[in-house]
Amino acid sequence: MKVKIGDKVKMLAGKDKGKTGKVLQLLVGSNKVAVEGLNLVTKHQRPKKQGEAGQRVQFPALVNASKIAVICPKCGQPARIGYKFIEGVKTENQPSKKIKNRICRKCQQEI
């Protein structure tokens, strides 16, 4: 999955189309994402103690990762994500490792 927790994303479909938010939760196996303030669902909660009032709780529901686009922090536009390998640090006993970085496909800057 090319999205990470904390990424700023734009919703591409659904009732919140065009709105932006921050990724709160990822479910990699089912390819789902929860975005802060978007796709809110209301759940009715019963009172836990006698005399306490019930309440309505709103929380962000999961949405498919194909319905969001990551916003590039450099150019500020929703962009596709690519990968670029850079040479890592070489140690005495270990050969140099390649580090995989995410890049914006529009401006070619690292995310």
N, C-alpha and C positions, 0 to 999 in steps of 0.2 A: 504494500500500500504506500502511495507516495505522499500521503498526508500524515502529519505528526501532531501530537497534542501541543496546543499553544499556537498553531498556525492560524493566521487570519484568512477566512474563507468567504466566498460569495455563493449564495444559494442560486442555482440555475433553474430550478423547477419547484412547483408546489405553491402553497398559499403564501410563503415568504419569499417568493422569487425576487431577486435583485437586492435583497438585504444582506448585510455582512455580519459576521460574528467570529468568535474564537472557538476552536475545537476543544471540547472538554473531555471527551471519551472516545476511544476507538475499540471496535470489535473486529479484529483482523480476520478471524475465521469466517464471519458472515458478511464482511465488507460493509459495515455500518459505522456511522459517525454521529455523535451528539454535539450540537453547536449551541453555544451560549446565546440565549434569547430568541432562538429560532425554532420553529416547529413545536411550539409549546402545547402541551396537553394538560387538561385539568383532571385531577383525580379527587374524588370525594373521600374524605377520611372520617371514620366513625370516631366518636369520643372514646378515649381510653379509660377515663375515670368517670364515676357518677357525678353529675353536676357540671361536667366540662362540655363545652359546645363542640360540635363537629366542625370541620373546616374543609375548604377547597384548596388544594395544593396544585400549583402549576410547576411543571418541570419540562425540560427539553426532551422530546422523544427522538429515537434513533432514526436516521435517514440514510439512504444508500449513498455510498461514497461517489457514485457516478453523477449525483445530482449537485455536487459542490465543485468549486474551482478555487485553488489556492491563489491568494493575492500576493504578488511579488512585492517585497518591502522596498525594492529599489525603484521600480517603475510605477508601482501602485495600481497595476491592472491585473485582472484575473488572467492567469497564464497556465499553460501546461508545464509539467515538470519533466525535466530530463536529468540525466546523470553524467557526471564527468569524473574520471579517475585521475587523481594526482599522486605523485610520488611522496611517500611518507619518509620518516626519519630512519636512517640506517644505523643499526647498533653494531657492536663488535662481533657478536656471535650470530645475530639474526640478519637475514637479507632485508632490504627495504620492502615495506608493505605498501600496497596501493590503497589510498583512502578514497571512498566513494562519496562524492558531494552532490547535492541536489542543485540544479541550475534552472533558471527561468528560460523557457524556449524563445521568448520574445526579445529580452535584452541580454541574454547570455551571462547574467550575473549570478553569483552563488546566493542561495537562499539560506 
